[in-house]
């Protein structure tokens, strides 16, 4: 189990405790009832830690009071059972059923169960069924409706069910951890850690998909390239921590504005951001560029008690998707428009023509 995954340590401890419990159960016939009490205490605690690991894996707090109550009650009840083997078996199985039932409930609460969660649930259900049958058969022995010989004929199957269930649920835990690690790797490969926005790779892949979709629909496709004005000066004057906070500040603002269908925001590199757009009306692009530049200029970026003025420069390339030779071409054209904005004093936007061949400065933010 990976040490950075919440729950993994609990699952490892659960495996060790249940193994110890099995060893103590084997020694119980030699060393007496106290050894059996210790064996069941270890096993029940192990099952409780398995349930706790599931809760921690799902981001829920550990229910230590419930764990302590289950373990303590199980030890006390088993200590008072006397020498009747059926009564001992009922007490052992009953208190093992409780954490298994809680684990099943927690696993079923997963909104999007993975293969690992399904496997773990199946394992717990098999073991729960076996232990539930164990309780029923021993009650029948106490009622003298089942002979001891017939019970031991069936007990072997119940032991197999318990071992099989435990094996499957532990395999499920491993698969859950692997799924989590795979998701983390995908997130790391696809998103920028500082801002939480899609990174350049994800932006390019998504933009190509959007461009193809725009071609099928006969819509226009565009790209906005955005730079934070004088970002190097902020870094040099206030430090890189201020620069990072500045990028996060802009990202938060941009995410609040860019969210409609057909708009995709990503961080390309440093202080450069991109927005891919599929639109039917070019006026939507102009309105978005204007809203972004005005929102940033009007925002209050407070760094350690000092308000640092911010603005952005935006370059836009937009045209019928069918006329766009490639994504790289339209990005290059948006870059040209961006530098046109900077030549005109920053804090504004320039919209290029829909063709790669020439640039038409159309608008700039007056504010």
N, C-alpha and C positions, 0 to 999 in steps of 0.2 A: 504494500500500500504506500502511496506517495504521502510523505510527511506533511505536505502543504495542503492537503485536502481535509477539510473539516469532516470528522467522522472516521477517518482511516485509523487513527490511533485507538479509537474505541473498538473498532472491529478487530484489530490485532489483539488487543487485551481480551476481547470476548473469546477469540480462538484459543488463547493460552489458558484462560480460566475454565472453559468447557473441557479442554484436554486434561487439565488437572483434575477436574471433577470426575471424568471417566476413569482416571487412574485410581482416585480415592474410592469410587464405587467398586472397582475390582478388588480393592483391599478391604472393603467393608465386611466381607464374609469372615475375614481373619481377625480384624481389629475391632469389630463390634459396631454398635449403633452410632456411637459418636462419630466414627469415621464416615458413616452414611450421611449423617447430618452435615458434616463438613463438605462432603462430596456434592450434595444437593445445593448447599449454599453457594459453592463455587459455580455450579452449573447455572443456577437461577441468576446469579450476579452476571455471569457471562452473557446470558440471553438478554438481561436488562441493558448491558453495555452495547449489545448489538442494536437494540432498539434506540438507545441514546445516540449511537453513531448515525443512524438513519435521520434522527431529528437534527443533529448537528450538520449533516450533509445537506439538509434542506434549509439550513439557516435558522432553525428553531433552537431555543435554549434547551439545555439538558434539564430533565425533570428529576433532580436528585432526591427530592423528598419522596416521590413515588417509588423510586428505585430502592431507597432505604427501607420504606415501609414494606415493599414486596419481599425483599431479602430477609428482613428481620422477622416478618410474620411467617415466612416459609420455614426459617430455622426453628422458631418457637413451636410451631405446629408439629413439625417432624420430630422434634425432641420429646414431645409428649405423646407420641403415637404408641409407644410400647413395642412389643415384639411381634405383633401381628403383621405378617408380610403383606397381605392384601391392603391393610390400612396404610402401611408404609408406602406401598406403591401408589395408592390414591393420593396421598399427601405430596409425594415427589412429583407425580405427573401434573397434579392440579396447579401447583405453584410454578411449574415450567410453562404451563399453558398461558398464564397471565402475560408475561413479557412477549411471548410469541403473538398473542392476539393484538397487543399494542403495536408490535412491529408491523403486522399486516395492515392495521388501520393507518399507520403513518405512511406506509408504502402506497396504499390505495389513495391517499390524499395528494399524491403527486399530480400536478395539472397535466404534465406531458411525460408520462412514464416512459423511460428508456427500456431497452432490452434487458439491461442489468436489473432494473427495478422489477420488471416482469418476472425475471428468473428468481430474484430474491423472494418475491411474493409467493411464487409457486413453491419454492423450497419451504417457506414457513407454513404454507397451507398443508403440504404433505406431512411435515413434522407435527403440526397441530392436530391433524386428523389422527395420526398414529398415537399421540399422547392422549387425545380425547378417547380413543378406543381403549387405551390402557386403563383409563379411569373407569370406563363402563364395564370392562371385563372383570376388574377387581371388585367392583360393587356387586357384580353377579356372583363372584366367589364368596363374598361376605353373605350374600343372600342364599348361598348354597344352590344356585341354579346353574352353576358352571363348575366342573371339577377342576382340581389343580392340574391334572394331567392334560386335560383339554386346553387349559389356559396356557401351559407351557408350549403346547403345539402351535398356538397362535402368537405367543410372545416373540418368537423368532422373526416373524413378519413385521411386528411392530418395531423391533430393534432395527431391522433393515430400513423401515420407513424413516426412523429418526436419523440414522446415519446418512441416508440418501438426501433427506430434507436439509440437514445441516450442510452437506457438501454443496448442494445446489444454491442455498442462500448465500454461502460464502463466495461461490463463483459469481453470483449476482452482485455481491458487494464489489468484487474485483472489476466486473464489467461496468458498474456504475462509476467507479474511479477512473477507468479508462475513458469512458464517455465524457466525463468532466474534463480530463486532461486534453482530449481531442477538441472539445469546445473551446477550452482556453487557448489552444494553439491556433485554432481558426480565428478567434478574436484577436490574438496578438498579430497574426498575419494580415488581418483585414482592417483593423482599426488603429487609429493614432492614440497612443497611451495618454498624452497630455490633454487633448481636447475631447477625446471620446468619439471624434468624427471618423468616418471611413477614411482610410489612407489613400495614397496615390494609386496603388494597385487596384484597390476596390473601386475607386472613382473611375479609372480607365475602363475596367471590365463592365461596370454598370452603365457608363456612358455609351459604350458600343452597343449594348443591348437596347438602350433608349433610342439611339440613332436608328437602329434597325426597325424598332417599333414605329418610330415616326415615319419612316419610309413606307411601311405597310399602310399606315393611316393617311398618308398624304399630308402630314403635318410638317411644321417647321421644327428644326432642331437647332439648339444654340448652346454656347458655353460662355459662362462668365468667369474671368480670372480676376482675383481680388488680392491686392497687397495692402497691408497695414502701412500707412504713411509714416516715414521716418522711424521705422521699427528699430533700426540699428542705433539710432540716437537714444531711444528709450533704454536699450540694453546697456549702452556705454555710460549713460548718465545715472541710471537707477539700479543697474545690475541685471543679471540674467533671470533672477527670480521674478523681477518686475516684468521682464519680457514674457516669461511664461504666463504670468497672471494676465498680461495684456491679451495674449492669444486665447486664453480661456474666456476672458471677458467678451472678446469679439465672437467666439464660437457660441457662447450662450445667447448673445443677441441674434446671431444669424440663424440659429436653430429655432428661435421663436418666430422668425419671419419666413424662413424657407421651410415649408412643410406641406405644401399642396402637392397633389398628384402631378407627376410630370416634372418635379423639381428635386434634384439630388445634390446635396452639399457634401464636400469632402475637403480635407487638408492635403495639399499637394506637396509642400515642402516649406520649412521655415515659416515665414509669415505669409505664404502664398496659399490661397484657398481657391476652390473651383466650385461652380454650380453648373450642372448639366440640366438642360430644359427641353421639354417637348411642349410646344404651344401651338394653338391655332390662330391666336391673335398676337402680333408683334408688340402691341401696346402693353401686354402683360409683362414682357421683359423690361421695357422702359420703366414701368411702374415699380417693378421689383428692385431694379438697380437704384432708382431714386429713393425708395423706401429704405434700402440698406444704408446708403451713404448718409442720408439724413439721420437715421437712427443712431449710427455710430458717432456722428458729429455731436449729437445732442446728449449722448450717454455720459455718465459720470464714472470715470475709471479712477477709483480711489486706491492709491498705493501708499500704505502706511501713513494715512492722514493727509496725503497730498493728492490733489486732483490733477491728473495728467490728461491733457487734451488729446483726443484721438480722432483720426479720420482715415478713410480708405480711398484707394484709387481702384477703379473698376474698368475692365475692358470686356466688351461683349462682341461675340460674333454669332450671327443668326441668319438663317436662310432655310429654304425648302430642303428637307433632309435628303431628297433625291439628288440635289445639286452639290451636296457636300462630298468631296472626293474621299476624305478620310477623317477620322477623329483627330489625328495629329495635325492635319491642315487647319481645321477649325480652331484648335487650341492655339496654333501659331498665330492665326489671325486675331484671336482674342488677346494674345500677348501684345501684338502690335497696337491694338486699340488701348490696352492698358498703358503702354508707354506714351501714347498720344495724350492720355489723361494726365500723366505725370508732367509732360512738357507744358501743359496748360495750367499748371499750378496745383495738381493733386485735388483731393477732396471732391471727387466727382466721378462721372462715368462717360465713356465713349462707346458708341455702338458702331461697329464696322458694317460694311456691306455683307450680303450673304454670299459673295464670291471671294475666293482667295486672292484674286488678282489685284484688288485695289481697296483702299481704306477710305471710309467716309466718316469723319467726325460729325456726329449728329447732335449730341446733347451733353451738357455738363451740369452738375448740380450747382445752383447759385449759392447755396448756403455753405 
